[in-house]
């Protein structure tokens, strides 16, 4: 699977969507390291959230690589909402948000649940089944890209 990741990364500066261009991989690595998040985990979150499509828009109004809702974006960045589509801002914000959630939950599954459904769902013990599946998808992608099974 690392070979597939290398192939995806080697695609260069082309538009992202279903592969990771070299420039976005480098930014993923930089922002992951800056926030103390394993870049492979950051990449797995972005992959599952948006397929690395900066212009991605979800059904609930989430936008960009990290699929941020307006309130989470404002709380994480304080930046204008239209910047959610900017790959630099989105990768930086995704890494920062994961770090913040880690500081709150100290368990990567719970961090992923909170990323997807909010910390309120985690604290209340009412994590939707779709969120549990989301976390497992992220962890599967992460394990493949890290060289695991």
C-alpha positions, 0 to 999 in steps of 0.5 A: 500500500505504501507503493500506492501512496508513493504513486499518489504523491508522485502525481505532482502539482495536479489538482487534488481529488482522489490522489495526493499531489506532492505539494499537498503531501509536503504541506500535510507532513509540515503541518502534521509535524508542527502540531505533533500529529503523525502526518500519516494520520493527518493524511488519513483524516483528510483522505477520508474527509475529502479525498484531498479535494480542496473544493469538497463540500459535504451534505451538511455544509462542511467544506474543504480538505478537512470538511470544516463546519462554520463554527468549528472553523471559526473556533479553530482558526478565527479565519474567514469561512471562504478560507476553508477551501484553501489547502494551506489553511485547511491542512493547518486547521485540520492538524491544529484541530486534531491536536486540540481534540487529542489534548481533550480526549487522549485516545485516538478513536475518541479524537476521531469520533469528536472530529466527526461528531463533536466532543459533545457526542463523545462526552455524552456517550452518544456516538453515532454508528456512522461516526464509529465507522468513520473512525475505523475507516480513518484508522484503516487508511492510516495503518495501510499508509504507515506500512501496517496490515 
